[in-house]
Structure formats: C-alpha cells, structure tokens
Amino acid sequence: MLDVEKAMLLKDDTRSAALAYARPEAASAKAQLAAFGGQRAVPEDLVVSWPAAHSGHLAALNRVIRSGKYHRVNHPVVMALEQDFAAWTGHWTVRAVSTGTAAIHVALDYAREQGPRQQGAKVVAAALNWPGAIGPIAFAGLEPIFVDVVLEDAAIDPAAAIRALSGDTAAVLITHLFGNPVLVPELRQAVRATGRVRLVDDCAQSIAVTTSRDGEAPLDSDALALSGNGAKHLGAGELGLLCTVDPGLIDHVDRVSLTSSARNGERVFSPMTAGYNYRPNVFSASVALSRLPELDEQLAQRRQNAAVLGDRLAGLPGLLRLYDAARPRNSFLNFPLRIDPARLGLPPGPAARDLIVELLQAEGVPVWVWLRKPVWEHLPFWRDRWSLADFPNTRTLLDTMFYLSEVAPPNDDTAMHAYADAFEKVWSALPELRAEIARRGTATN
C-alpha cells in the first residue's frame, strides 16, 4: 500500500475515534432528574393549588360585608350553611362551630357527660393520627387508649379497637384519613353492643362519608366532625361542622360553645355555658356555603383524577396505595401512598421515602410527608407516655407514607399524567441512588 493511502486511512481512523469520544452517551436516569439538572416533568404553573380561589368567593365575602354583621351563630349565612349541608348529607342535623377540632371536642365532651362517671374515662383511638384530632381527648378530660392501624388504608384496626373496649370506655374516635371512608362495621356493632359507648367520627378529611344518598346507608355514628379548613373539601378558612341525629348533642353544642348570643337572637349569658366560644367564622361559613352547589362535581373530579393517577402508577414496583378505590364514598382529599423499601432493594427506615419525596418535589409534583413521629410526641401533656414499638403498622407508615396533595379541580388528566411521568422518572433512577439512600439511612440511625 502506498504511503499516501496509509496516511489517509490513519487519518480516517483517528477522526472516527475522535468522533466516537466526542459523541455524548445517553444521559443516565439519575442525570435526567430535575434534582440533578434535568428538565422537570411537571411544567411551571400547570398545577392549581387548593382551595383554588375564584371570583365567586369574593361574592361570598361581600355577602357578609353587606350584612354589616361579622359574627353571630344565628347569622343568616351560618344558618343557611347548616341547613344546606344537612340537606346535602340527606340525614344529619348540623351545627357550625369554629374548627373541626372544636367539633371533636364538643362531641367528646358530650360523650364524657353521657359515659362513665368515674375519673379516667377512656377514648379508644388510632395511634396514627393528627394532633388536632387527638388533643380534644385531653380537652374533654378524657384519656386516650391508642391502638394500631391497618397498612392497607391507615385506618384504625377494628379488632384491636374491639379488644380495647372496657367498662371505663366513654367513646371510640374513628379518624378517616386522606379521604378514606372507615366503615369498620364490626367495630361499630361491638360499640353498639355495649349500650353506652359513643361513636365519634373525625371526617375532617372525608366529607363524603356524611352522605346517605344513592342507596348508601348513613354511617352508624353518634357524631361526625368536619373541617372547613382551607385544605379541606369546603376550602373556607377556619370552620367546623358537627353532624348528629341526637337532639341532646345539638343542645350541648349550643350550651357549651357559646358564652352569649343564643341562637334565637337573645343577648343572654347562659348559666350552663362552658365558655368555649366556638362560634363559627361567618366569612368562612359564607365561602363554604358558596362551595356546596359544586361539591358533588368536586368529589367526582377528585375520583376521576385519582383513577387516572392510580392506573398510571399501578405498575411501579414497591409503590403501594393507601386506599380502597372500590369504596364509593372515598373523598380523595389527597392521594395517599407508601413505599415498600424491601421490594425496591432499599434499606428500612424513612431515608428512602424522604429522598423519593425530595426528587418528586424537584420534578414539580406536590407531594408531602404527613407525619414523621407519633401523634403523642406532638402533644406536650402526653409526650413519651407510649412506645412506637407497640404499634408496628403505625411505625411502618410513619417511615414509608407520603401523599400527593393536588388532585382537586381545576386540575385534570393533564396534571395527573404529568405527575405520573415524574414518578416514572424517579423510579427509573432509584437503582442509581441506592448508595445515597443507604448513606442517609446510616446518618439518621
């Protein structure tokens, strides 16, 4: 071969090698994550945060301003809310109070009056819970008996709750988390068999369980407490609703939650009041009233969004739902999930969940950790009185649970698919992140 030809071939080989070296390799799954410089999966401004304020809420506030009255339990707006919500449920009598926590407190206070007379009356409640739901047990002068939850939907374990019933039990507090309806018929039947224990349902996150339409039987309960907090379905600010069919409890609400201004308009100071002053916020009541005509549509959109998202996420290994999609009265306040670290080849503990949440948030997904420690550790009067080791399912959920918050309208299929795209990106990168997760887990132990 001529020297010139050899030189040309050598030059071609050198150019090919240089091009091969310069050609970028496909980016790793980790590099494609927004947290590591990639493009986020959920575009900016796609997601509308609840309570999704709109001009109709201004009209609701103006209604109160024009009335010239910014308080009173007998304000026409408050009474209209009570009547219209009662009609929406199809079963209950309703009283508005200041917050969902206030509603639970009043219901438990009544249970104490009706229950065991001895000191130390008890309330059976789930160990996985929110301070605003559990604090009222102490406010009412009662003591909690905590029981574990079931992993499938984070609801109170009915068998454990039945075992906890005793002669000094005043009430069972059933908390409906994330929108999940907690029906537990066997627990309700066991409570009714005692003939004296009261059933109080904290439905702050699960407004649909108050309904008894379309052939659904009313929930067997003595009191249902709801919240109008801005994050809840009524998205009204600070507000509570108490539902019951017990006229004695209705009288109790009026007696203990007011210091003056009776519901009939009299300016009186009751000699029987406890002086809690749990009057509802009239502005919040007006916003809640404006939401009622669209409440069914809101719940339908939440269910539709949850169905779309659930279908897309069903194939991701180690990602588990914390709800039963077949239950028709699921309110889907949010979209609860948990991970199974073992199925992902990751160490136990919260490190894997926490990193996954950080990565999803970087992608623009509105995901959050609800609680990281047991409820009694948030309440100074009960701190350190129980061991989390006695509640293994609660401990598992505190380490592995998180939720996606924005599944309400006007968010729709477009947002749900964007969320799912982000989950798929993160799941693809998890094998590359095992060392980081292990390091984090070691650092926190």
C-alpha positions as CSV (number, residue, x, y, z in Angstrom):
1,M,0.0,0.0,0.0
2,L,1.3,3.5,-0.9
3,D,2.4,5.7,2.0
4,V,-0.2,8.3,0.9
5,E,-3.0,5.7,1.2
6,K,-1.7,4.6,4.7
7,A,-1.7,8.2,5.8
8,M,-5.3,8.8,4.7
9,L,-6.6,5.6,6.4
10,L,-4.8,6.6,9.6
11,K,-6.4,10.0,9.4
12,D,-9.8,8.5,8.9
13,D,-9.3,6.1,11.9
14,T,-8.2,9.0,14.1
15,R,-11.2,11.1,13.1
16,S,-13.6,8.2,13.8
17,A,-12.1,7.7,17.2
18,A,-12.3,11.4,18.0
19,L,-16.0,11.5,16.9
20,A,-16.7,8.4,19.0
21,Y,-15.1,10.0,22.0
22,A,-16.9,13.3,21.5
23,R,-20.4,11.7,20.9
24,P,-22.4,12.1,24.1
25,E,-23.6,9.0,25.7
26,A,-27.3,8.7,26.6
27,A,-27.8,10.5,29.9
28,S,-28.3,8.2,32.9
29,A,-31.8,8.1,34.6
30,K,-30.3,10.0,37.5
31,A,-29.0,12.7,35.3
32,Q,-32.4,13.2,33.8
33,L,-33.9,14.1,37.1
34,A,-34.7,17.7,37.8
35,A,-32.8,17.5,41.1
36,F,-29.6,16.7,39.1
37,G,-30.1,19.2,36.3
38,G,-32.7,17.6,34.1
39,Q,-35.9,19.1,33.0
40,R,-38.8,18.9,35.4
41,A,-41.7,16.7,34.5
42,V,-44.5,19.0,35.7
43,P,-44.4,22.3,33.9
44,E,-44.5,25.5,35.9
45,D,-48.0,26.9,36.5
46,L,-49.7,23.7,35.5
47,V,-50.9,22.8,38.9
48,V,-53.6,24.8,40.7
49,S,-53.4,24.6,44.5
50,W,-56.4,24.0,46.5
51,P,-58.6,25.8,47.7
52,A,-58.5,27.1,44.1
53,A,-59.9,30.6,44.9
54,H,-62.1,32.2,42.3
55,S,-64.3,35.3,41.9
56,G,-67.3,33.6,43.4
57,H,-65.5,33.6,46.8
58,L,-65.3,37.4,46.6
59,A,-69.1,37.5,46.2
60,A,-69.4,35.2,49.2
61,L,-67.3,37.6,51.3
62,N,-69.2,40.6,50.1
63,R,-72.5,38.9,51.2
64,V,-71.2,39.1,54.8
65,I,-69.9,42.6,54.4
66,R,-73.2,43.9,53.1
67,S,-74.9,42.3,56.1
68,G,-72.9,44.5,58.5
69,K,-72.6,41.6,60.9
70,Y,-69.3,39.7,61.0
71,H,-70.2,37.2,63.7
72,R,-73.2,35.6,65.4
73,V,-74.2,31.9,65.4
74,N,-77.6,33.0,64.1
75,H,-76.2,34.9,61.2
76,P,-78.3,34.0,58.1
77,V,-75.2,32.8,56.3
78,V,-74.3,30.4,59.1
79,M,-77.9,29.0,59.4
80,A,-78.1,28.6,55.7
81,L,-74.9,26.6,55.7
82,E,-76.1,24.4,58.4
83,Q,-79.4,23.7,56.7
84,D,-78.0,23.3,53.2
85,F,-75.2,21.0,54.4
86,A,-77.8,18.9,56.3
87,A,-79.8,18.6,53.1
88,W,-76.6,17.6,51.1
89,T,-75.9,14.8,53.6
90,G,-79.5,13.6,53.4
91,H,-79.6,12.5,57.0
92,W,-77.9,14.7,59.7
93,T,-78.7,17.7,61.8
94,V,-75.8,20.1,61.5
95,R,-74.2,22.8,63.7
96,A,-71.4,25.1,62.7
97,V,-68.5,25.7,65.1
98,S,-65.1,27.4,64.8
99,T,-63.0,24.4,63.7
100,G,-63.0,20.7,63.2
101,T,-61.0,20.3,66.4
102,A,-63.8,22.2,68.2
103,A,-66.4,19.9,66.8
104,I,-64.5,16.8,68.1
105,H,-64.0,18.5,71.5
106,V,-67.7,19.2,71.9
107,A,-68.7,15.7,70.8
108,L,-66.2,14.1,73.3
109,D,-67.3,16.5,76.0
110,Y,-70.9,15.2,75.5
111,A,-69.6,11.6,75.5
112,R,-67.9,12.3,78.8
113,E,-71.2,13.6,80.2
114,Q,-73.1,10.6,78.9
115,G,-70.5,8.0,79.8
116,P,-68.7,6.5,82.8
117,R,-68.9,8.7,85.9
118,Q,-65.6,7.6,87.3
119,Q,-62.4,9.5,86.8
120,G,-60.1,8.4,84.0
121,A,-62.8,7.6,81.3
122,K,-61.1,6.5,78.1
123,V,-61.3,7.1,74.4
124,V,-60.1,4.4,72.0
125,A,-58.3,6.0,69.0
126,A,-55.8,5.1,66.3
127,A,-52.2,5.7,67.0
128,L,-51.7,7.1,63.6
129,N,-53.4,10.4,64.0
130,W,-53.3,14.2,63.8
131,P,-52.7,16.3,66.9
132,G,-55.8,18.4,66.2
133,A,-58.0,15.3,66.4
134,I,-56.4,13.7,69.5
135,G,-55.8,16.9,71.6
136,P,-59.6,17.2,72.2
137,I,-59.5,13.9,74.2
138,A,-57.5,15.8,76.8
139,F,-59.6,19.0,76.4
140,A,-62.6,16.9,77.4
141,G,-60.9,15.5,80.5
142,L,-60.6,12.0,79.0
143,E,-57.7,9.6,78.5
144,P,-56.7,8.0,75.2
145,I,-56.2,4.3,74.6
146,F,-54.2,4.0,71.4
147,V,-54.5,1.0,69.1
148,D,-52.6,0.2,65.9
149,V,-53.8,0.8,62.3
150,V,-54.1,-1.5,59.2
151,L,-51.5,-1.0,56.5
152,E,-53.9,-1.0,53.6
153,D,-55.6,2.3,54.3
154,A,-54.1,3.6,57.6
155,A,-57.4,3.2,59.4
156,I,-58.0,2.1,62.9
157,D,-57.6,-1.7,63.4
158,P,-61.1,-2.8,64.3
159,A,-60.1,-6.0,66.0
160,A,-57.6,-4.1,68.2
161,A,-60.2,-1.4,69.0
162,I,-62.7,-4.0,70.0
163,R,-60.2,-5.6,72.3
164,A,-59.6,-2.2,73.9
165,L,-63.2,-1.6,74.9
166,S,-63.7,-1.8,78.6
167,G,-66.0,-0.6,81.4
168,D,-64.4,2.8,81.5
169,T,-64.6,3.5,77.8
170,A,-66.6,6.6,77.0
171,A,-66.1,6.8,73.3
172,V,-64.3,5.4,70.2
173,L,-62.8,8.1,68.0
174,I,-62.6,6.9,64.3
175,T,-60.4,9.1,62.2
176,H,-61.0,9.0,58.4
177,L,-57.6,9.9,56.9
178,F,-56.8,11.2,53.4
179,G,-60.5,10.9,52.2
180,N,-60.7,7.1,53.0
181,P,-64.1,6.1,54.4
182,V,-63.6,4.0,57.5
183,L,-66.7,1.8,57.7
184,V,-65.5,-0.9,60.1
185,P,-69.0,-2.4,60.7
186,E,-67.7,-5.0,63.2
187,L,-66.3,-2.3,65.4
188,R,-69.4,-0.2,65.2
189,Q,-71.5,-3.2,66.1
190,A,-69.3,-4.0,69.1
191,V,-69.6,-0.5,70.3
192,R,-73.4,-0.6,70.0
193,A,-73.5,-3.8,71.9
194,T,-72.1,-2.0,75.0
195,G,-75.2,0.2,75.1
196,R,-73.2,3.2,76.5
197,V,-70.0,3.8,74.5
198,R,-70.3,6.7,72.0
199,L,-69.0,6.7,68.4
200,V,-67.4,9.9,67.2
201,D,-66.1,10.1,63.6
202,D,-63.5,12.6,62.6
203,C,-64.4,13.2,59.0
204,A,-62.4,16.3,58.5
205,Q,-60.6,14.8,55.5
206,S,-63.5,12.6,54.4
207,I,-66.6,14.7,53.7
208,A,-68.3,12.1,51.5
209,V,-68.9,9.7,54.4
210,T,-71.5,12.1,55.7
211,T,-73.8,11.4,52.7
212,S,-76.6,8.8,52.7
213,R,-77.8,9.2,49.1
214,D,-77.8,6.7,46.2
215,G,-78.8,3.8,48.4
216,E,-75.9,4.3,50.9
217,A,-76.9,3.8,54.5
218,P,-76.0,6.6,56.9
219,L,-72.8,6.0,58.8
220,D,-73.6,4.5,62.2
221,S,-72.3,7.2,64.4
222,D,-73.3,9.5,67.3
223,A,-71.3,12.5,66.0
224,L,-69.4,13.3,62.8
225,A,-66.9,16.2,63.0
226,L,-65.9,18.0,59.8
227,S,-63.5,20.8,59.0
228,G,-63.8,23.8,56.6
229,N,-60.1,24.5,56.8
230,G,-58.7,25.8,53.6
231,A,-57.0,22.5,52.7
232,K,-60.2,20.5,53.2
233,H,-63.1,20.0,50.7
234,L,-65.0,23.1,51.7
235,G,-61.8,25.2,51.5
236,A,-63.2,28.0,53.5
237,G,-60.5,29.2,56.0
238,E,-61.3,28.1,59.6
239,L,-64.6,26.4,60.2
240,G,-66.0,23.3,61.7
241,L,-69.3,21.3,61.4
242,L,-70.8,18.8,63.8
243,C,-73.4,16.4,62.4
244,T,-75.6,14.2,64.6
245,V,-79.2,13.0,65.0
246,D,-79.0,13.3,68.8
247,P,-81.0,16.3,69.9
248,G,-79.2,16.2,73.2
249,L,-75.9,16.7,71.4
250,I,-77.3,19.6,69.4
251,D,-78.4,21.3,72.7
252,H,-74.9,20.5,74.1
253,V,-73.2,22.3,71.1
254,D,-75.3,25.4,71.7
255,R,-74.8,25.3,75.5
256,V,-71.0,24.8,75.8
257,S,-69.7,26.5,72.7
258,L,-71.4,29.9,73.3
259,T,-70.8,32.4,76.0
260,S,-73.6,34.7,74.9
261,S,-75.9,35.4,72.0
262,A,-78.3,32.5,71.9
263,R,-79.3,31.0,68.5
264,N,-82.7,32.6,68.8
265,G,-81.0,36.0,68.8
266,E,-81.3,36.8,72.5
267,R,-78.3,38.5,74.2
268,V,-78.0,36.3,77.2
269,F,-75.3,34.8,79.3
270,S,-76.1,31.1,80.0
271,P,-75.5,29.9,83.5
272,M,-74.7,26.5,82.0
273,T,-72.0,27.6,79.4
274,A,-68.5,26.2,79.4
275,G,-67.4,29.4,77.7
276,Y,-65.5,27.8,74.8
277,N,-66.7,30.5,72.4
278,Y,-66.6,28.1,69.4
279,R,-68.6,30.4,67.2
280,P,-68.1,29.8,63.5
281,N,-66.3,32.4,61.4
282,V,-69.1,34.0,59.3
283,F,-66.8,34.8,56.4
284,S,-65.6,31.2,56.3
285,A,-69.2,30.0,56.5
286,S,-70.1,32.1,53.5
287,V,-67.3,30.7,51.4
288,A,-68.3,27.1,52.4
289,L,-71.9,27.9,51.6
290,S,-70.8,29.0,48.1
291,R,-69.0,25.7,47.6
292,L,-71.9,23.5,48.4
293,P,-73.6,23.6,44.9
294,E,-70.4,22.4,43.3
295,L,-69.4,19.8,46.0
296,D,-70.6,16.8,44.1
297,E,-68.8,17.9,41.0
298,Q,-65.6,18.5,43.0
299,L,-65.8,15.0,44.5
300,A,-66.4,13.4,41.1
301,Q,-63.3,15.2,39.7
302,R,-61.2,14.1,42.6
303,R,-62.3,10.5,42.0
304,Q,-61.6,10.7,38.3
305,N,-58.2,12.2,38.9
306,A,-57.4,9.5,41.4
307,A,-58.4,6.8,38.9
308,V,-56.2,8.2,36.2
309,L,-53.2,8.6,38.5
310,G,-53.8,5.2,40.1
311,D,-53.8,3.4,36.7
312,R,-50.6,5.1,35.7
313,L,-48.8,4.3,38.9
314,A,-50.0,0.7,39.3
315,G,-47.0,-0.8,37.6
316,L,-44.3,0.8,39.7
317,P,-42.7,-1.8,42.0
318,G,-42.7,-1.1,45.7
319,L,-45.3,1.7,45.4
320,L,-48.5,0.9,47.3
321,R,-51.8,2.6,47.6
322,L,-53.2,3.6,50.9
323,Y,-56.8,3.5,49.9
324,D,-59.5,1.2,48.5
325,A,-60.6,2.5,45.1
326,A,-63.7,0.4,45.2
327,R,-65.3,2.3,48.1
328,P,-67.8,4.7,46.6
329,R,-67.6,7.3,49.4
330,N,-63.9,7.9,49.1
331,S,-63.5,11.7,49.1
332,F,-59.8,11.7,47.9
333,L,-58.8,14.8,49.9
334,N,-55.4,13.8,48.6
335,F,-53.7,10.7,47.1
336,P,-52.0,8.7,49.8
337,L,-49.2,6.3,49.0
338,R,-46.4,4.4,50.7
339,I,-43.3,2.6,49.6
340,D,-42.1,-0.9,50.4
341,P,-38.3,-0.4,50.7
342,A,-37.5,-4.1,50.6
343,R,-39.2,-4.5,47.3
344,L,-37.1,-1.7,46.0
345,G,-33.9,-3.2,47.3
346,L,-33.6,-0.3,49.7
347,P,-32.9,-0.3,53.5
348,P,-35.7,0.1,56.0
349,G,-36.4,3.4,57.7
350,P,-37.5,6.8,56.4
351,A,-34.5,7.7,54.3
352,A,-35.8,6.1,51.0
353,R,-39.2,7.7,51.4
354,D,-37.7,11.1,52.2
355,L,-35.3,11.1,49.2
356,I,-38.2,10.0,46.9
357,V,-40.3,12.9,48.1
358,E,-37.4,15.3,47.5
359,L,-36.9,14.1,44.0
360,L,-40.6,14.2,43.2
361,Q,-40.9,17.8,44.6
362,A,-38.0,18.8,42.4
363,E,-40.0,17.5,39.4
364,G,-42.9,19.8,40.4
365,V,-45.1,17.1,42.0
366,P,-47.0,18.4,45.1
367,V,-46.0,15.5,47.4
368,W,-45.6,15.8,51.2
369,V,-44.8,13.8,54.3
370,W,-47.8,13.9,56.6
371,L,-46.2,12.9,59.9
372,R,-42.8,11.7,60.9
373,K,-43.4,10.9,64.5
374,P,-46.3,9.5,66.5
375,V,-49.1,11.9,67.5
376,W,-48.4,11.8,71.2
377,E,-44.9,13.2,70.6
378,H,-46.6,16.4,69.2
379,L,-48.7,16.9,72.4
380,P,-46.7,18.1,75.5
381,F,-49.2,16.7,78.0
382,W,-48.7,13.1,76.7
383,R,-45.2,13.1,75.4
384,D,-43.2,9.9,76.0
385,R,-46.1,8.0,77.5
386,W,-46.2,5.4,74.8
387,S,-43.7,3.5,72.8
388,L,-44.0,3.4,69.0
389,A,-42.6,-0.1,69.1
390,D,-46.0,-1.2,70.4
391,F,-47.6,-0.1,67.2
392,P,-45.7,-1.7,64.3
393,N,-48.0,-0.7,61.5
394,T,-48.1,2.9,62.6
395,R,-44.3,2.8,62.7
396,T,-44.1,1.4,59.2
397,L,-46.4,4.1,57.9
398,L,-44.6,6.9,59.6
399,D,-41.4,5.7,57.8
400,T,-42.9,5.0,54.4
401,M,-46.0,7.1,53.9
402,F,-46.5,10.2,51.8
403,Y,-49.3,11.9,49.8
404,L,-49.9,13.9,46.7
405,S,-52.0,16.9,47.6
406,E,-53.4,18.4,44.4
407,V,-56.0,16.1,43.0
408,A,-58.9,18.5,43.1
409,P,-60.3,20.5,40.2
410,P,-59.5,22.5,38.2
411,N,-56.6,20.1,37.9
412,D,-57.4,17.3,35.5
413,D,-56.0,14.4,33.4
414,T,-53.2,16.6,32.1
415,A,-51.8,17.2,35.6
416,M,-52.3,13.6,36.6
417,H,-50.3,12.4,33.6
418,A,-47.5,14.9,34.4
419,Y,-47.4,13.6,38.0
420,A,-47.2,10.0,36.7
421,D,-44.4,11.0,34.3
422,A,-42.4,12.3,37.3
423,F,-42.9,9.2,39.3
424,E,-41.7,7.0,36.4
425,K,-38.6,9.2,36.1
426,V,-37.8,8.9,39.7
427,W,-38.4,5.1,39.8
428,S,-36.1,4.6,36.8
429,A,-33.3,6.3,38.7
430,L,-33.7,4.5,42.1
431,P,-31.1,1.8,41.3
432,E,-28.5,4.6,40.9
433,L,-29.5,6.1,44.2
434,R,-29.2,3.1,46.4
435,A,-25.8,4.2,47.8
436,E,-27.1,7.7,48.6
437,I,-30.2,6.3,50.4
438,A,-28.0,3.9,52.4
439,R,-25.7,6.8,53.4
440,R,-28.7,8.8,54.5
441,G,-30.1,6.0,56.4
442,T,-26.8,5.4,58.3
443,A,-26.6,9.1,59.1
444,T,-30.0,9.2,60.7
445,N,-29.6,6.0,62.8
